[in-house]
Amino acid sequence: MTHSDIEESAAYWDQHNLAPTDDIRYWLAVPELRQDINQRLSGDPAVLFIARFLDGLPCPAERALSIGCGTGDLERGVANLQAAREVHGVDVSTASLDEARRLADESGLSERVQYFLENASTWLGRQPSASYGLVFFHGSLHHIEDLEGVLDGAARVLNGSEPGLLYVDEYIGPSRGEWSDQNLITARELFAQIPERFRRTPEVWPPIAMEDPTEMIRSSEIPTMLEERFEIIDRQLYGGQILSPLVSALRGSTLEHPAVAPILREALELEQRDIESSHYGIFTARPR
């Protein structure tokens, strides 16, 4: 990945994180879908799985690191739940980090939560071994081309620390050049049942943000790369193989409409029956 690719990605997220594209919603931003997945993963429709993970830690970390932190929701949550005494977030998006710092200050967390403008490889390369007790990738690892270097770096900074855990919540479906019509058959069949006035696009396409050259760069390789470097303690797959492309093809303002919601529910049920084909998963691991 070139420096210009990283700059282009940063520019995309500068805009996207603060001013999302009109009438487009991420599939997990649909309340019914989010609540159902919360129920399956955490046992409570109102509780995210990461909250359960943080609550179950054997001890708080001295320092935690979040790679690709965006506007900082995760870091503030880690600090608020006392899961780490100090939290660092790194990202390549200047505007996102400015907003993250503002929100941390507004929440009274600016002394415990710090943000840095840096890419993952460079930041991890400068940190000593055992420098972080927790490392998080939450929707950022599928934007990283140097999976080998970054995951090796994550293992190194965790090795010897307490509790020494990696938490990955990621898109792990086809990489951007691997999508085929076969991946979209079910989403397209369900899309055909939805009246045209609720459709945002004329058909269902791969849900790739083409303006971001890092999107899904090597996503399908993530599980294998993790298993080679980490002992997987827990793996939770939660779907997205139908709903992600389907929701991205619909008008975001209409997803709760009675003509649309039952079809999304059907998609959710179909995903659950074939959960091993999920495009999204959560991995908790420790360095080998």
PyRosetta script that sets phi, psi and omega in degrees:
from pyrosetta import init, pose_from_sequence

init()
pose = pose_from_sequence("MTHSDIEESAAYWDQHNLAPTDDIRYWLAVPELRQDINQRLSGDPAVLFIARFLDGLPCPAERALSIGCGTGDLERGVANLQAAREVHGVDVSTASLDEARRLADESGLSERVQYFLENASTWLGRQPSASYGLVFFHGSLHHIEDLEGVLDGAARVLNGSEPGLLYVDEYIGPSRGEWSDQNLITARELFAQIPERFRRTPEVWPPIAMEDPTEMIRSSEIPTMLEERFEIIDRQLYGGQILSPLVSALRGSTLEHPAVAPILREALELEQRDIESSHYGIFTARPR")
pose.set_psi(1, 131.4)
pose.set_omega(1, -176.6)
pose.set_phi(2, -85.4)
pose.set_psi(2, 165.2)
pose.set_omega(2, 176.5)
pose.set_phi(3, -60.8)
pose.set_psi(3, -36.6)
pose.set_omega(3, 179.6)
pose.set_phi(4, -66.4)
pose.set_psi(4, -33.7)
pose.set_omega(4, 175.7)
pose.set_phi(5, -62.3)
pose.set_psi(5, -43.8)
pose.set_omega(5, 179.6)
pose.set_phi(6, -64.8)
pose.set_psi(6, -41.1)
pose.set_omega(6, 178.3)
pose.set_phi(7, -64.0)
pose.set_psi(7, -40.1)
pose.set_omega(7, 179.4)
pose.set_phi(8, -65.9)
pose.set_psi(8, -40.8)
pose.set_omega(8, 176.8)
pose.set_phi(9, -63.9)
pose.set_psi(9, -42.8)
pose.set_omega(9, 178.7)
pose.set_phi(10, -60.3)
pose.set_psi(10, -42.1)
pose.set_omega(10, 179.5)
pose.set_phi(11, -64.0)
pose.set_psi(11, -39.5)
pose.set_omega(11, 178.1)
pose.set_phi(12, -60.6)
pose.set_psi(12, -47.1)
pose.set_omega(12, -177.4)
pose.set_phi(13, -75.3)
pose.set_psi(13, -25.6)
pose.set_omega(13, 171.7)
pose.set_phi(14, -54.7)
pose.set_psi(14, -42.0)
pose.set_omega(14, -179.1)
pose.set_phi(15, -83.8)
pose.set_psi(15, -45.8)
pose.set_omega(15, -171.2)
pose.set_phi(16, -66.7)
pose.set_psi(16, -40.0)
pose.set_omega(16, -177.0)
pose.set_phi(17, -69.5)
pose.set_psi(17, -27.5)
pose.set_omega(17, -175.9)
pose.set_phi(18, -104.6)
pose.set_psi(18, -23.6)
pose.set_omega(18, 179.9)
pose.set_phi(19, -141.5)
pose.set_psi(19, 77.1)
pose.set_omega(19, -177.4)
pose.set_phi(20, -56.7)
pose.set_psi(20, 149.1)
pose.set_omega(20, 179.8)
pose.set_phi(21, -58.9)
pose.set_psi(21, 136.9)
pose.set_omega(21, -175.3)
pose.set_phi(22, -59.8)
pose.set_psi(22, 133.6)
pose.set_omega(22, 171.8)
pose.set_phi(23, 64.4)
pose.set_psi(23, 23.4)
pose.set_omega(23, 173.0)
pose.set_phi(24, -117.9)
pose.set_psi(24, 133.2)
pose.set_omega(24, 177.8)
pose.set_phi(25, -127.6)
pose.set_psi(25, 139.3)
pose.set_omega(25, 172.9)
pose.set_phi(26, -67.2)
pose.set_psi(26, 142.8)
pose.set_omega(26, -172.0)
pose.set_phi(27, -58.4)
pose.set_psi(27, -34.8)
pose.set_omega(27, -179.7)
pose.set_phi(28, -79.9)
pose.set_psi(28, -1.6)
pose.set_omega(28, 174.2)
pose.set_phi(29, -85.4)
pose.set_psi(29, -2.7)
pose.set_omega(29, 174.7)
pose.set_phi(30, -81.6)
pose.set_psi(30, 115.6)
pose.set_omega(30, -170.9)
pose.set_phi(31, -52.2)
pose.set_psi(31, -45.5)
pose.set_omega(31, -176.8)
pose.set_phi(32, -62.5)
pose.set_psi(32, -40.1)
pose.set_omega(32, 179.9)
pose.set_phi(33, -67.5)
pose.set_psi(33, -45.3)
pose.set_omega(33, 179.5)
pose.set_phi(34, -60.0)
pose.set_psi(34, -43.4)
pose.set_omega(34, -178.0)
pose.set_phi(35, -66.7)
pose.set_psi(35, -38.9)
pose.set_omega(35, 179.0)
pose.set_phi(36, -64.3)
pose.set_psi(36, -44.3)
pose.set_omega(36, -179.4)
pose.set_phi(37, -68.2)
pose.set_psi(37, -38.8)
pose.set_omega(37, 174.1)
pose.set_phi(38, -56.9)
pose.set_psi(38, -45.0)
pose.set_omega(38, -178.9)
pose.set_phi(39, -59.4)
pose.set_psi(39, -43.1)
pose.set_omega(39, -178.5)
pose.set_phi(40, -71.2)
pose.set_psi(40, -36.8)
pose.set_omega(40, -175.0)
pose.set_phi(41, -87.2)
pose.set_psi(41, -41.2)
pose.set_omega(41, -174.7)
pose.set_phi(42, -110.2)
pose.set_psi(42, -13.3)
pose.set_omega(42, -177.4)
pose.set_phi(43, 87.1)
pose.set_psi(43, 2.8)
pose.set_omega(43, -178.9)
pose.set_phi(44, -143.9)
pose.set_psi(44, 123.4)
pose.set_omega(44, -177.6)
pose.set_phi(45, -61.9)
pose.set_psi(45, -18.8)
pose.set_omega(45, -177.9)
pose.set_phi(46, -98.7)
pose.set_psi(46, -0.9)
pose.set_omega(46, -173.7)
pose.set_phi(47, -117.4)
pose.set_psi(47, 122.7)
pose.set_omega(47, 175.7)
pose.set_phi(48, -70.0)
pose.set_psi(48, 150.8)
pose.set_omega(48, -179.6)
pose.set_phi(49, -60.4)
pose.set_psi(49, -35.6)
pose.set_omega(49, -178.9)
pose.set_phi(50, -63.2)
pose.set_psi(50, -31.3)
pose.set_omega(50, 176.9)
pose.set_phi(51, -65.1)
pose.set_psi(51, -39.3)
pose.set_omega(51, 176.8)
pose.set_phi(52, -65.0)
pose.set_psi(52, -41.1)
pose.set_omega(52, 178.0)
pose.set_phi(53, -60.0)
pose.set_psi(53, -49.3)
pose.set_omega(53, -177.8)
pose.set_phi(54, -65.1)
pose.set_psi(54, -38.3)
pose.set_omega(54, -179.5)
pose.set_phi(55, -66.9)
pose.set_psi(55, -26.5)
pose.set_omega(55, -177.1)
pose.set_phi(56, -94.8)
pose.set_psi(56, 7.1)
pose.set_omega(56, -179.3)
pose.set_phi(57, -63.3)
pose.set_psi(57, 140.4)
pose.set_omega(57, 179.7)
pose.set_phi(58, -67.8)
pose.set_psi(58, -24.9)
pose.set_omega(58, 178.1)
pose.set_phi(59, -161.8)
pose.set_psi(59, 154.3)
pose.set_omega(59, 175.9)
pose.set_phi(60, -72.2)
pose.set_psi(60, 150.3)
pose.set_omega(60, 176.8)
pose.set_phi(61, -84.6)
pose.set_psi(61, 148.3)
pose.set_omega(61, 171.9)
pose.set_phi(62, -64.9)
pose.set_psi(62, -45.8)
pose.set_omega(62, 178.7)
pose.set_phi(63, -137.6)
pose.set_psi(63, 143.9)
pose.set_omega(63, 175.8)
pose.set_phi(64, -124.9)
pose.set_psi(64, 150.8)
pose.set_omega(64, -178.8)
pose.set_phi(65, -126.5)
pose.set_psi(65, 132.2)
pose.set_omega(65, 175.5)
pose.set_phi(66, -117.5)
pose.set_psi(66, 118.0)
pose.set_omega(66, -179.1)
pose.set_phi(67, -93.6)
pose.set_psi(67, 124.9)
pose.set_omega(67, -177.4)
pose.set_phi(68, 74.4)
pose.set_psi(68, 56.8)
pose.set_omega(68, -167.8)
pose.set_phi(69, -78.7)
pose.set_psi(69, -16.8)
pose.set_omega(69, -178.3)
pose.set_phi(70, 59.9)
pose.set_psi(70, -132.3)
pose.set_omega(70, -177.1)
pose.set_phi(71, -90.3)
pose.set_psi(71, 7.8)
pose.set_omega(71, 163.1)
pose.set_phi(72, 92.3)
pose.set_psi(72, 15.4)
pose.set_omega(72, 179.9)
pose.set_phi(73, -58.2)
pose.set_psi(73, -45.7)
pose.set_omega(73, -176.0)
pose.set_phi(74, -62.8)
pose.set_psi(74, -46.0)
pose.set_omega(74, -176.1)
pose.set_phi(75, -63.6)
pose.set_psi(75, -40.3)
pose.set_omega(75, 178.0)
pose.set_phi(76, -66.3)
pose.set_psi(76, -37.2)
pose.set_omega(76, 177.5)
pose.set_phi(77, -64.7)
pose.set_psi(77, -43.1)
pose.set_omega(77, 178.5)
pose.set_phi(78, -60.3)
pose.set_psi(78, -43.1)
pose.set_omega(78, 179.8)
pose.set_phi(79, -67.9)
pose.set_psi(79, -44.1)
pose.set_omega(79, -178.4)
pose.set_phi(80, -63.5)
pose.set_psi(80, -34.2)
pose.set_omega(80, -180.0)
pose.set_phi(81, -85.6)
pose.set_psi(81, 5.4)
pose.set_omega(81, 177.5)
pose.set_phi(82, 59.6)
pose.set_psi(82, 30.5)
pose.set_omega(82, 179.1)
pose.set_phi(83, -81.3)
pose.set_psi(83, -16.1)
pose.set_omega(83, 176.7)
pose.set_phi(84, -152.2)
pose.set_psi(84, 144.7)
pose.set_omega(84, -179.6)
pose.set_phi(85, -77.4)
pose.set_psi(85, -28.6)
pose.set_omega(85, 179.3)
pose.set_phi(86, -140.4)
pose.set_psi(86, 138.2)
pose.set_omega(86, -177.8)
pose.set_phi(87, -128.5)
pose.set_psi(87, 130.4)
pose.set_omega(87, 175.1)
pose.set_phi(88, -110.8)
pose.set_psi(88, 135.6)
pose.set_omega(88, 173.8)
pose.set_phi(89, -121.6)
pose.set_psi(89, 135.3)
pose.set_omega(89, 177.4)
pose.set_phi(90, -123.6)
pose.set_psi(90, 145.6)
pose.set_omega(90, -179.4)
pose.set_phi(91, -161.1)
pose.set_psi(91, 162.5)
pose.set_omega(91, 178.3)
pose.set_phi(92, -98.9)
pose.set_psi(92, -2.7)
pose.set_omega(92, -177.2)
pose.set_phi(93, -97.1)
pose.set_psi(93, 110.7)
pose.set_omega(93, -178.4)
pose.set_phi(94, -62.0)
pose.set_psi(94, -46.3)
pose.set_omega(94, -178.3)
pose.set_phi(95, -63.6)
pose.set_psi(95, -38.7)
pose.set_omega(95, 178.3)
pose.set_phi(96, -63.8)
pose.set_psi(96, -41.7)
pose.set_omega(96, -180.0)
pose.set_phi(97, -68.4)
pose.set_psi(97, -36.4)
pose.set_omega(97, 176.3)
pose.set_phi(98, -60.0)
pose.set_psi(98, -42.7)
pose.set_omega(98, 178.9)
pose.set_phi(99, -68.9)
pose.set_psi(99, -39.1)
pose.set_omega(99, 178.2)
pose.set_phi(100, -61.0)
pose.set_psi(100, -42.9)
pose.set_omega(100, 179.1)
pose.set_phi(101, -65.5)
pose.set_psi(101, -40.4)
pose.set_omega(101, 178.9)
pose.set_phi(102, -61.5)
pose.set_psi(102, -44.9)
pose.set_omega(102, -178.3)
pose.set_phi(103, -69.1)
pose.set_psi(103, -35.9)
pose.set_omega(103, 176.5)
pose.set_phi(104, -64.2)
pose.set_psi(104, -42.2)
pose.set_omega(104, 178.6)
pose.set_phi(105, -64.9)
pose.set_psi(105, -42.0)
pose.set_omega(105, 179.6)
pose.set_phi(106, -62.6)
pose.set_psi(106, -31.9)
pose.set_omega(106, -179.0)
pose.set_phi(107, -88.7)
pose.set_psi(107, 0.7)
pose.set_omega(107, -179.1)
pose.set_phi(108, 73.7)
pose.set_psi(108, 26.1)
pose.set_omega(108, -175.6)
pose.set_phi(109, -113.5)
pose.set_psi(109, 5.6)
pose.set_omega(109, -171.8)
pose.set_phi(110, -63.7)
pose.set_psi(110, -21.5)
pose.set_omega(110, 178.0)
pose.set_phi(111, -79.9)
pose.set_psi(111, -20.8)
pose.set_omega(111, -177.7)
pose.set_phi(112, -106.8)
pose.set_psi(112, -21.2)
pose.set_omega(112, -177.4)
pose.set_phi(113, -118.0)
pose.set_psi(113, 120.8)
pose.set_omega(113, -179.0)
pose.set_phi(114, -123.7)
pose.set_psi(114, 147.6)
pose.set_omega(114, -177.1)
pose.set_phi(115, -124.0)
pose.set_psi(115, 144.2)
pose.set_omega(115, -174.8)
pose.set_phi(116, -135.3)
pose.set_psi(116, 135.3)
pose.set_omega(116, 177.1)
pose.set_phi(117, -83.9)
pose.set_psi(117, 101.9)
pose.set_omega(117, -174.4)
pose.set_phi(118, -165.1)
pose.set_psi(118, 152.4)
pose.set_omega(118, 172.6)
pose.set_phi(119, -88.6)
pose.set_psi(119, 161.1)
pose.set_omega(119, -171.5)
pose.set_phi(120, -61.4)
pose.set_psi(120, -45.5)
pose.set_omega(120, -175.9)
pose.set_phi(121, -60.7)
pose.set_psi(121, -46.2)
pose.set_omega(121, -177.9)
pose.set_phi(122, -66.5)
pose.set_psi(122, -44.3)
pose.set_omega(122, -178.5)
pose.set_phi(123, -62.9)
pose.set_psi(123, -50.1)
pose.set_omega(123, -178.8)
pose.set_phi(124, -63.0)
pose.set_psi(124, -34.5)
pose.set_omega(124, -179.9)
pose.set_phi(125, -65.3)
pose.set_psi(125, -21.5)
pose.set_omega(125, -179.1)
pose.set_phi(126, -93.7)
pose.set_psi(126, -8.9)
pose.set_omega(126, -175.1)
pose.set_phi(127, -93.1)
pose.set_psi(127, 141.8)
pose.set_omega(127, 177.7)
pose.set_phi(128, -74.5)
pose.set_psi(128, 165.2)
pose.set_omega(128, 175.5)
pose.set_phi(129, -60.4)
pose.set_psi(129, 149.7)
pose.set_omega(129, 177.4)
pose.set_phi(130, 58.0)
pose.set_psi(130, 30.0)
pose.set_omega(130, -177.9)
pose.set_phi(131, -87.3)
pose.set_psi(131, -14.0)
pose.set_omega(131, 178.9)
pose.set_phi(132, -134.5)
pose.set_psi(132, 138.8)
pose.set_omega(132, 176.4)
pose.set_phi(133, -88.4)
pose.set_psi(133, -20.7)
pose.set_omega(133, 177.7)
pose.set_phi(134, -138.5)
pose.set_psi(134, 138.3)
pose.set_omega(134, 172.4)
pose.set_phi(135, -128.9)
pose.set_psi(135, 132.0)
pose.set_omega(135, -177.8)
pose.set_phi(136, -118.3)
pose.set_psi(136, 134.7)
pose.set_omega(136, 163.5)
pose.set_phi(137, -121.1)
pose.set_psi(137, 110.5)
pose.set_omega(137, -177.0)
pose.set_phi(138, -122.5)
pose.set_psi(138, 88.3)
pose.set_omega(138, -178.4)
pose.set_phi(139, 77.2)
pose.set_psi(139, 20.2)
pose.set_omega(139, -178.3)
pose.set_phi(140, -118.7)
pose.set_psi(140, -25.8)
pose.set_omega(140, -174.1)
pose.set_phi(141, -65.9)
pose.set_psi(141, -29.6)
pose.set_omega(141, 180.0)
pose.set_phi(142, -75.2)
pose.set_psi(142, -0.4)
pose.set_omega(142, 172.9)
pose.set_phi(143, -98.6)
pose.set_psi(143, 1.2)
pose.set_omega(143, -173.2)
pose.set_phi(144, -105.0)
pose.set_psi(144, 124.3)
pose.set_omega(144, 179.3)
pose.set_phi(145, -80.6)
pose.set_psi(145, -39.6)
pose.set_omega(145, -178.6)
pose.set_phi(146, -84.3)
pose.set_psi(146, 66.0)
pose.set_omega(146, -179.1)
pose.set_phi(147, -61.5)
pose.set_psi(147, -40.9)
pose.set_omega(147, -178.9)
pose.set_phi(148, -59.7)
pose.set_psi(148, -52.1)
pose.set_omega(148, -177.2)
pose.set_phi(149, -65.4)
pose.set_psi(149, -42.4)
pose.set_omega(149, -177.2)
pose.set_phi(150, -69.6)
pose.set_psi(150, -42.5)
pose.set_omega(150, 179.4)
pose.set_phi(151, -71.6)
pose.set_psi(151, -34.5)
pose.set_omega(151, 172.6)
pose.set_phi(152, -61.4)
pose.set_psi(152, -41.7)
pose.set_omega(152, 178.4)
pose.set_phi(153, -64.7)
pose.set_psi(153, -40.2)
pose.set_omega(153, 178.3)
pose.set_phi(154, -63.8)
pose.set_psi(154, -42.1)
pose.set_omega(154, 178.6)
pose.set_phi(155, -62.7)
pose.set_psi(155, -39.5)
pose.set_omega(155, -177.6)
pose.set_phi(156, -66.5)
pose.set_psi(156, -44.6)
pose.set_omega(156, -177.3)
pose.set_phi(157, -72.3)
pose.set_psi(157, -18.7)
pose.set_omega(157, 177.9)
pose.set_phi(158, -89.8)
pose.set_psi(158, -30.3)
pose.set_omega(158, -171.1)
pose.set_phi(159, -62.5)
pose.set_psi(159, 120.3)
pose.set_omega(159, -179.8)
pose.set_phi(160, 94.1)
pose.set_psi(160, -2.6)
pose.set_omega(160, -179.2)
pose.set_phi(161, -95.5)
pose.set_psi(161, 173.1)
pose.set_omega(161, 175.8)
pose.set_phi(162, -124.4)
pose.set_psi(162, 132.6)
pose.set_omega(162, -2.6)
pose.set_phi(163, -79.5)
pose.set_psi(163, -3.3)
pose.set_omega(163, 173.4)
pose.set_phi(164, 68.8)
pose.set_psi(164, 45.5)
pose.set_omega(164, -173.4)
pose.set_phi(165, -118.6)
pose.set_psi(165, 143.1)
pose.set_omega(165, 172.9)
pose.set_phi(166, -103.8)
pose.set_psi(166, 135.4)
pose.set_omega(166, 176.9)
pose.set_phi(167, -124.8)
pose.set_psi(167, 119.3)
pose.set_omega(167, -176.7)
pose.set_phi(168, -123.8)
pose.set_psi(168, 119.9)
pose.set_omega(168, 173.8)
pose.set_phi(169, -120.9)
pose.set_psi(169, 106.9)
pose.set_omega(169, -164.1)
pose.set_phi(170, -144.5)
pose.set_psi(170, 157.1)
pose.set_omega(170, 162.9)
pose.set_phi(171, -75.2)
pose.set_psi(171, 123.4)
pose.set_omega(171, -177.8)
pose.set_phi(172, -125.8)
pose.set_psi(172, 17.9)
pose.set_omega(172, -179.1)
pose.set_phi(173, -79.1)
pose.set_psi(173, -164.0)
pose.set_omega(173, -176.7)
pose.set_phi(174, -54.1)
pose.set_psi(174, 139.2)
pose.set_omega(174, 172.6)
pose.set_phi(175, -67.0)
pose.set_psi(175, 165.4)
pose.set_omega(175, -169.1)
pose.set_phi(176, -59.2)
pose.set_psi(176, -27.9)
pose.set_omega(176, 179.0)
pose.set_phi(177, -94.7)
pose.set_psi(177, 5.1)
pose.set_omega(177, -174.8)
pose.set_phi(178, -105.8)
pose.set_psi(178, -7.0)
pose.set_omega(178, -178.0)
pose.set_phi(179, -65.0)
pose.set_psi(179, 141.4)
pose.set_omega(179, 177.5)
pose.set_phi(180, -137.3)
pose.set_psi(180, 169.9)
pose.set_omega(180, 176.7)
pose.set_phi(181, -58.9)
pose.set_psi(181, -32.0)
pose.set_omega(181, -179.8)
pose.set_phi(182, -59.8)
pose.set_psi(182, -35.8)
pose.set_omega(182, 179.4)
pose.set_phi(183, -67.1)
pose.set_psi(183, -18.8)
pose.set_omega(183, -171.0)
pose.set_phi(184, -112.6)
pose.set_psi(184, 1.4)
pose.set_omega(184, -173.8)
pose.set_phi(185, -55.6)
pose.set_psi(185, -53.3)
pose.set_omega(185, -175.4)
pose.set_phi(186, -66.6)
pose.set_psi(186, -42.6)
pose.set_omega(186, 178.3)
pose.set_phi(187, -59.8)
pose.set_psi(187, -39.9)
pose.set_omega(187, -179.9)
pose.set_phi(188, -69.6)
pose.set_psi(188, -35.2)
pose.set_omega(188, 177.2)
pose.set_phi(189, -64.9)
pose.set_psi(189, -41.6)
pose.set_omega(189, 178.6)
pose.set_phi(190, -70.7)
pose.set_psi(190, -38.1)
pose.set_omega(190, 178.5)
pose.set_phi(191, -59.0)
pose.set_psi(191, -37.2)
pose.set_omega(191, -178.8)
pose.set_phi(192, -65.1)
pose.set_psi(192, -19.3)
pose.set_omega(192, 179.6)
pose.set_phi(193, -86.1)
pose.set_psi(193, -8.0)
pose.set_omega(193, -175.0)
pose.set_phi(194, -96.5)
pose.set_psi(194, 128.6)
pose.set_omega(194, -179.9)
pose.set_phi(195, -54.2)
pose.set_psi(195, 145.9)
pose.set_omega(195, -174.3)
pose.set_phi(196, -57.6)
pose.set_psi(196, -33.0)
pose.set_omega(196, -175.6)
pose.set_phi(197, -65.6)
pose.set_psi(197, -15.6)
pose.set_omega(197, 178.8)
pose.set_phi(198, -96.6)
pose.set_psi(198, -2.1)
pose.set_omega(198, -176.7)
pose.set_phi(199, -90.0)
pose.set_psi(199, 137.9)
pose.set_omega(199, 176.7)
pose.set_phi(200, -91.9)
pose.set_psi(200, -30.8)
pose.set_omega(200, -179.6)
pose.set_phi(201, -125.2)
pose.set_psi(201, 158.9)
pose.set_omega(201, -177.7)
pose.set_phi(202, -70.0)
pose.set_psi(202, -21.4)
pose.set_omega(202, 176.9)
pose.set_phi(203, -152.9)
pose.set_psi(203, 176.0)
pose.set_omega(203, 179.0)
pose.set_phi(204, -90.0)
pose.set_psi(204, 123.8)
pose.set_omega(204, 177.8)
pose.set_phi(205, -115.6)
pose.set_psi(205, 165.1)
pose.set_omega(205, 173.2)
pose.set_phi(206, -55.5)
pose.set_psi(206, 134.5)
pose.set_omega(206, -175.6)
pose.set_phi(207, -79.2)
pose.set_psi(207, 61.5)
pose.set_omega(207, -176.8)
pose.set_phi(208, -106.6)
pose.set_psi(208, 127.5)
pose.set_omega(208, 173.2)
pose.set_phi(209, -79.9)
pose.set_psi(209, 92.2)
pose.set_omega(209, -172.8)
pose.set_phi(210, -65.7)
pose.set_psi(210, -19.9)
pose.set_omega(210, 178.8)
pose.set_phi(211, -69.7)
pose.set_psi(211, -16.8)
pose.set_omega(211, 178.9)
pose.set_phi(212, -105.1)
pose.set_psi(212, 108.5)
pose.set_omega(212, -176.9)
pose.set_phi(213, -68.1)
pose.set_psi(213, -9.8)
pose.set_omega(213, 179.3)
pose.set_phi(214, -94.1)
pose.set_psi(214, -8.5)
pose.set_omega(214, -175.0)
pose.set_phi(215, -61.4)
pose.set_psi(215, 126.4)
pose.set_omega(215, 177.1)
pose.set_phi(216, 54.2)
pose.set_psi(216, 36.3)
pose.set_omega(216, -170.6)
pose.set_phi(217, -62.6)
pose.set_psi(217, -41.9)
pose.set_omega(217, 176.1)
pose.set_phi(218, -145.6)
pose.set_psi(218, 39.8)
pose.set_omega(218, -170.5)
pose.set_phi(219, -60.2)
pose.set_psi(219, -38.8)
pose.set_omega(219, -175.5)
pose.set_phi(220, -67.9)
pose.set_psi(220, -16.0)
pose.set_omega(220, -179.3)
pose.set_phi(221, -88.7)
pose.set_psi(221, -8.5)
pose.set_omega(221, -172.8)
pose.set_phi(222, -58.5)
pose.set_psi(222, -49.8)
pose.set_omega(222, -178.2)
pose.set_phi(223, -57.6)
pose.set_psi(223, -43.7)
pose.set_omega(223, -180.0)
pose.set_phi(224, -64.1)
pose.set_psi(224, -43.2)
pose.set_omega(224, 179.6)
pose.set_phi(225, -62.2)
pose.set_psi(225, -38.4)
pose.set_omega(225, 177.5)
pose.set_phi(226, -65.0)
pose.set_psi(226, -47.0)
pose.set_omega(226, -176.2)
pose.set_phi(227, -64.0)
pose.set_psi(227, -29.3)
pose.set_omega(227, 179.4)
pose.set_phi(228, -71.7)
pose.set_psi(228, -26.0)
pose.set_omega(228, -172.6)
pose.set_phi(229, -112.8)
pose.set_psi(229, -16.6)
pose.set_omega(229, -173.8)
pose.set_phi(230, -133.7)
pose.set_psi(230, 152.6)
pose.set_omega(230, 167.6)
pose.set_phi(231, -85.5)
pose.set_psi(231, 117.8)
pose.set_omega(231, -178.9)
pose.set_phi(232, -79.7)
pose.set_psi(232, 116.4)
pose.set_omega(232, -179.7)
pose.set_phi(233, -85.5)
pose.set_psi(233, -37.2)
pose.set_omega(233, -177.6)
pose.set_phi(234, -150.3)
pose.set_psi(234, 140.6)
pose.set_omega(234, 177.5)
pose.set_phi(235, -133.1)
pose.set_psi(235, 124.8)
pose.set_omega(235, 179.5)
pose.set_phi(236, -126.2)
pose.set_psi(236, 109.9)
pose.set_omega(236, 175.7)
pose.set_phi(237, -91.9)
pose.set_psi(237, 141.7)
pose.set_omega(237, -175.2)
pose.set_phi(238, -140.3)
pose.set_psi(238, 25.6)
pose.set_omega(238, 168.3)
pose.set_phi(239, 94.7)
pose.set_psi(239, -144.8)
pose.set_omega(239, -179.3)
pose.set_phi(240, 91.5)
pose.set_psi(240, -10.6)
pose.set_omega(240, -176.1)
pose.set_phi(241, -69.1)
pose.set_psi(241, -23.9)
pose.set_omega(241, 175.8)
pose.set_phi(242, -107.9)
pose.set_psi(242, -47.0)
pose.set_omega(242, -172.6)
pose.set_phi(243, -68.0)
pose.set_psi(243, -36.2)
pose.set_omega(243, -178.3)
pose.set_phi(244, -61.3)
pose.set_psi(244, -52.9)
pose.set_omega(244, 177.4)
pose.set_phi(245, -67.8)
pose.set_psi(245, -34.6)
pose.set_omega(245, -178.7)
pose.set_phi(246, -65.7)
pose.set_psi(246, -50.3)
pose.set_omega(246, -178.6)
pose.set_phi(247, -62.8)
pose.set_psi(247, -36.9)
pose.set_omega(247, -179.2)
pose.set_phi(248, -67.1)
pose.set_psi(248, -17.3)
pose.set_omega(248, 179.3)
pose.set_phi(249, -92.9)
pose.set_psi(249, -1.2)
pose.set_omega(249, -176.7)
pose.set_phi(250, -111.5)
pose.set_psi(250, 157.4)
pose.set_omega(250, 176.5)
pose.set_phi(251, -70.1)
pose.set_psi(251, 124.5)
pose.set_omega(251, -175.8)
pose.set_phi(252, -60.3)
pose.set_psi(252, -28.5)
pose.set_omega(252, -178.0)
pose.set_phi(253, -77.5)
pose.set_psi(253, -5.7)
pose.set_omega(253, -174.3)
pose.set_phi(254, -115.3)
pose.set_psi(254, 7.0)
pose.set_omega(254, -170.2)
pose.set_phi(255, -70.3)
pose.set_psi(255, -19.9)
pose.set_omega(255, 176.9)
pose.set_phi(256, -95.7)
pose.set_psi(256, 2.9)
pose.set_omega(256, -179.0)
pose.set_phi(257, -64.6)
pose.set_psi(257, 143.2)
pose.set_omega(257, -179.5)
pose.set_phi(258, -57.4)
pose.set_psi(258, -21.4)
pose.set_omega(258, 177.9)
pose.set_phi(259, -83.6)
pose.set_psi(259, -15.1)
pose.set_omega(259, -175.5)
pose.set_phi(260, -109.9)
pose.set_psi(260, -43.7)
pose.set_omega(260, -173.3)
pose.set_phi(261, -54.8)
pose.set_psi(261, -43.0)
pose.set_omega(261, 179.6)
pose.set_phi(262, -63.1)
pose.set_psi(262, -30.8)
pose.set_omega(262, 179.2)
pose.set_phi(263, -72.8)
pose.set_psi(263, -36.8)
pose.set_omega(263, 174.7)
pose.set_phi(264, -65.2)
pose.set_psi(264, -37.4)
pose.set_omega(264, 176.8)
pose.set_phi(265, -63.6)
pose.set_psi(265, -41.0)
pose.set_omega(265, 177.1)
pose.set_phi(266, -62.1)
pose.set_psi(266, -41.8)
pose.set_omega(266, 178.2)
pose.set_phi(267, -61.8)
pose.set_psi(267, -41.5)
pose.set_omega(267, 179.2)
pose.set_phi(268, -60.9)
pose.set_psi(268, -43.0)
pose.set_omega(268, 179.8)
pose.set_phi(269, -66.1)
pose.set_psi(269, -39.6)
pose.set_omega(269, 177.9)
pose.set_phi(270, -64.2)
pose.set_psi(270, -39.2)
pose.set_omega(270, 177.6)
pose.set_phi(271, -63.2)
pose.set_psi(271, -41.5)
pose.set_omega(271, -178.3)
pose.set_phi(272, -64.0)
pose.set_psi(272, -32.0)
pose.set_omega(272, 179.9)
pose.set_phi(273, -72.1)
pose.set_psi(273, -21.2)
pose.set_omega(273, -179.3)
pose.set_phi(274, -128.4)
pose.set_psi(274, 52.3)
pose.set_omega(274, -171.6)
pose.set_phi(275, -64.3)
pose.set_psi(275, -25.6)
pose.set_omega(275, 179.7)
pose.set_phi(276, -68.5)
pose.set_psi(276, -14.6)
pose.set_omega(276, 176.5)
pose.set_phi(277, -91.8)
pose.set_psi(277, 10.6)
pose.set_omega(277, -176.8)
pose.set_phi(278, -53.5)
pose.set_psi(278, 146.3)
pose.set_omega(278, 172.9)
pose.set_phi(279, -97.8)
pose.set_psi(279, -2.4)
pose.set_omega(279, -179.9)
pose.set_phi(280, -133.5)
pose.set_psi(280, 141.2)
pose.set_omega(280, 179.8)
pose.set_phi(281, -157.0)
pose.set_psi(281, 159.0)
pose.set_omega(281, 178.0)
pose.set_phi(282, -117.6)
pose.set_psi(282, 130.7)
pose.set_omega(282, -179.5)
pose.set_phi(283, -126.1)
pose.set_psi(283, 128.8)
pose.set_omega(283, 170.6)
pose.set_phi(284, -110.3)
pose.set_psi(284, 131.3)
pose.set_omega(284, -171.5)
pose.set_phi(285, -152.6)
pose.set_psi(285, 163.9)
pose.set_omega(285, 172.0)
pose.set_phi(286, -130.7)
pose.set_psi(286, 151.9)
pose.set_omega(286, -178.0)
pose.set_phi(287, -58.9)
pose.set_psi(287, 142.7)
pose.set_omega(287, 175.8)
pose.set_phi(288, -71.6)
pose.dump_pdb("model.pdb")
